[in-house]
């Protein structure tokens, strides 16, 4: 339950920040942002956040399932074999 509330709260907070950014961008003196510009910015912010969440989820998924350890062990083995060749 707490996890769900945390996710919902984060989404609401990020939406608020995105709305505030659009509001500030729309009220800068000398700069007019059309409806198309606001839509483009909103879509860009949305996809940026989605990609960020997706990449972070992949990092946690990879770490949880041990993919990082296998790569680390392979890298360590390759370095040891390269050290043997240089000696």
Order of alpha helices (4+ residues) and beta strands (2+ residues): alpha-alpha-alpha
